């Protein structure tokens, strides 16, 4: 039995390429991969906006002083790229987005009435991964993270963490991912951990309390926390049985204190609690996982090519072009295969590309203004009038359905 490998599937579907000239760990997203990534980004941004997040763009560079202030320069320096000199100052490619989001929070005065402040960004960051550890999309040197931070009053933390876990669950169901394992990552004996022991006890108790209140199963993992606080890690297994963290919720009392963040309350000034979170991980790691979990046969709404149009004969080519154009007009990603090959040969070739839907048009379909619909693998389904078929696909795509037969939102 050959288990799916996203690197092989990625080449087969034209998802990404690599180049020695560009360098290891720096994949080139091809048109098909860009289509998948764009859909993933659009989906998570919509989820976040529904949940009250405001989206921002922040620079990929910052002065070294920012990371000294945040503590990343001390705790994370080995994984950061070396500083670059710029007019007598040192600037660094960012390894994470949280310091920039802190700067956005402190860019204006905040009051208790306006909390929580929810900030999100799909942004690039850079890690100094060693050459032997990079490969494909799952471990790269430049990655694009679906990142976000919530700045909340202490009594709002439980509700915010529960809401984030709900968003992660909804995303995984829509992406048709297997049920993950939850890990409560706690501090250990290492000296890498910042903040006072009392803060650690408080923050760990807060996350544990949310999980217990929700009745969610989890395992505790001492020594797996971030240097600034504990976290709930969403652990997933790939088809090879390897486990990795995709999504995370991290509680942070430390960085707001370090940056002197404040908000006005009825009794004066108070320090907000910061929640770091990612709903769908980096675009690279999530797409790699999707390719392997689905063995290349991605759900309809996120598939790089949603419909393959096949003219049965040369006489049907003009109508096939019309069908292809009608699908493209409503935003369906369609491909037309009019090669000088038999229909059977083209259907066999299509099976390796995992198209979720194929349509065949011949003389009958031209006469009836219809399409013959085939599912994955070329199985014959039904003949539908062109207009209702286009409407059906547009609705399935809008609802992010796993296949065109589903007439509702994935549950």
ChimeraX attribute file (.defattr): number of C-alpha atoms within 10 A of each C-alpha:
attribute: neighborCount
match mode: 1-to-1
recipient: residues
	/A:1	3
	/A:2	4
	/A:3	11
	/A:4	17
	/A:5	19
	/A:6	23
	/A:7	18
	/A:8	15
	/A:9	20
	/A:10	23
	/A:11	13
	/A:12	14
	/A:13	19
	/A:14	17
	/A:15	27
	/A:16	20
	/A:17	16
	/A:18	16
	/A:19	11
	/A:20	7
	/A:21	6
	/A:22	10
	/A:23	11
	/A:24	19
	/A:25	25
	/A:26	20
	/A:27	21
	/A:28	15
	/A:29	19
	/A:30	15
	/A:31	13
	/A:32	18
	/A:33	21
	/A:34	16
	/A:35	17
	/A:36	21
	/A:37	21
	/A:38	14
	/A:39	17
	/A:40	20
	/A:41	18
	/A:42	12
	/A:43	17
	/A:44	19
	/A:45	20
	/A:46	11
	/A:47	17
	/A:48	20
	/A:49	14
	/A:50	10
	/A:51	13
	/A:52	13
	/A:53	20
	/A:54	15
	/A:55	14
	/A:56	13
	/A:57	11
	/A:58	15
	/A:59	12
	/A:60	16
	/A:61	16
	/A:62	17
	/A:63	17
	/A:64	19
	/A:65	14
	/A:66	17
	/A:67	22
	/A:68	13
	/A:69	14
	/A:70	19
	/A:71	18
	/A:72	20
	/A:73	16
	/A:74	12
	/A:75	18
	/A:76	14
	/A:77	16
	/A:78	13
	/A:79	16
	/A:80	19
	/A:81	16
	/A:82	14
	/A:83	15
	/A:84	15
	/A:85	11
	/A:86	9
	/A:87	7
	/A:88	7
	/A:89	11
	/A:90	14
	/A:91	19
	/A:92	20
	/A:93	21
	/A:94	23
	/A:95	24
	/A:96	20
	/A:97	23
	/A:98	19
	/A:99	20
	/A:100	18
	/A:101	22
	/A:102	20
	/A:103	14
	/A:104	13
	/A:105	20
	/A:106	15
	/A:107	9
	/A:108	9
	/A:109	10
	/A:110	19
	/A:111	15
	/A:112	17
	/A:113	11
	/A:114	10
	/A:115	15
	/A:116	21
	/A:117	18
	/A:118	22
	/A:119	22
	/A:120	24
	/A:121	22
	/A:122	22
	/A:123	20
	/A:124	21
	/A:125	20
	/A:126	20
	/A:127	21
	/A:128	16
	/A:129	18
	/A:130	12
	/A:131	12
	/A:132	8
	/A:133	10
	/A:134	15
	/A:135	16
	/A:136	21
	/A:137	27
	/A:138	19
	/A:139	17
	/A:140	23
	/A:141	22
	/A:142	19
	/A:143	24
	/A:144	19
	/A:145	23
	/A:146	23
	/A:147	24
	/A:148	25
	/A:149	24
	/A:150	26
	/A:151	26
	/A:152	22
	/A:153	19
	/A:154	14
	/A:155	9
	/A:156	14
	/A:157	23
	/A:158	17
	/A:159	10
	/A:160	18
	/A:161	23
	/A:162	17
	/A:163	13
	/A:164	20
	/A:165	21
	/A:166	13
	/A:167	19
	/A:168	22
	/A:169	17
	/A:170	16
	/A:171	18
	/A:172	16
	/A:173	14
	/A:174	19
	/A:175	23
	/A:176	18
	/A:177	15
	/A:178	12
	/A:179	13
	/A:180	17
	/A:181	16
	/A:182	20
	/A:183	19
	/A:184	23
	/A:185	22
	/A:186	21
	/A:187	24
	/A:188	13
	/A:189	8
	/A:190	8
	/A:191	9
	/A:192	14
	/A:193	18
	/A:194	17
	/A:195	16
	/A:196	10
	/A:197	10
	/A:198	8
	/A:199	16
	/A:200	22
	/A:201	14
	/A:202	11
	/A:203	22
	/A:204	22
	/A:205	12
	/A:206	17
	/A:207	23
	/A:208	18
	/A:209	13
	/A:210	18
	/A:211	19
	/A:212	11
	/A:213	11
	/A:214	10
	/A:215	9
	/A:216	11
	/A:217	10
	/A:218	16
	/A:219	12
	/A:220	13
	/A:221	17
	/A:222	13
	/A:223	16
	/A:224	18
	/A:225	21
	/A:226	18
	/A:227	21
	/A:228	23
	/A:229	27
	/A:230	29
	/A:231	27
	/A:232	29
	/A:233	26
	/A:234	24
	/A:235	16
	/A:236	19
	/A:237	17
	/A:238	17
	/A:239	14
	/A:240	11
	/A:241	8
	/A:242	8
	/A:243	13
	/A:244	15
	/A:245	17
	/A:246	19
	/A:247	23
	/A:248	23
	/A:249	24
	/A:250	24
	/A:251	26
	/A:252	25
	/A:253	22
	/A:254	21
	/A:255	22
	/A:256	18
	/A:257	15
	/A:258	12
	/A:259	15
	/A:260	12
	/A:261	21
	/A:262	20
	/A:263	22
	/A:264	16
	/A:265	14
	/A:266	9
	/A:267	6
	/A:268	8
	/A:269	14
	/A:270	17
	/A:271	19
	/A:272	28
	/A:273	24
	/A:274	28
	/A:275	23
	/A:276	21
	/A:277	26
	/A:278	24
	/A:279	27
	/A:280	25
	/A:281	20
	/A:282	25
	/A:283	23
	/A:284	21
	/A:285	21
	/A:286	20
	/A:287	23
	/A:288	23
	/A:289	23
	/A:290	19
	/A:291	21
	/A:292	23
	/A:293	22
	/A:294	16
	/A:295	16
	/A:296	23
	/A:297	19
	/A:298	25
	/A:299	22
	/A:300	22
	/A:301	27
	/A:302	21
	/A:303	23
	/A:304	28
	/A:305	22
	/A:306	24
	/A:307	24
	/A:308	22
	/A:309	24
	/A:310	27
	/A:311	24
	/A:312	21
	/A:313	17
	/A:314	12
	/A:315	13
	/A:316	19
	/A:317	20
	/A:318	12
	/A:319	20
	/A:320	27
	/A:321	17
	/A:322	11
	/A:323	25
	/A:324	21
	/A:325	16
	/A:326	16
	/A:327	23
	/A:328	14
	/A:329	11
	/A:330	14
	/A:331	13
	/A:332	19
	/A:333	19
	/A:334	21
	/A:335	20
	/A:336	18
	/A:337	18
	/A:338	19
	/A:339	12
	/A:340	10
	/A:341	12
	/A:342	11
	/A:343	17
	/A:344	11
	/A:345	11
	/A:346	17
	/A:347	20
	/A:348	12
	/A:349	12
	/A:350	17
	/A:351	15
	/A:352	14
	/A:353	19
	/A:354	22
	/A:355	27
	/A:356	25
	/A:357	22
	/A:358	27
	/A:359	26
	/A:360	23
	/A:361	24
	/A:362	21
	/A:363	14
	/A:364	12
	/A:365	21
	/A:366	17
	/A:367	9
	/A:368	13
	/A:369	15
	/A:370	22
	/A:371	27
	/A:372	21
	/A:373	21
	/A:374	21
	/A:375	19
	/A:376	16
	/A:377	18
	/A:378	21
	/A:379	12
	/A:380	14
	/A:381	12
	/A:382	11
	/A:383	17
	/A:384	17
	/A:385	13
	/A:386	19
	/A:387	14
	/A:388	11
	/A:389	18
	/A:390	20
	/A:391	13
	/A:392	16
	/A:393	26
	/A:394	18
	/A:395	18
	/A:396	22
	/A:397	22
	/A:398	13
	/A:399	16
	/A:400	22
	/A:401	24
	/A:402	22
	/A:403	21
	/A:404	22
	/A:405	12
	/A:406	15
	/A:407	13
	/A:408	14
	/A:409	14
	/A:410	16
	/A:411	8
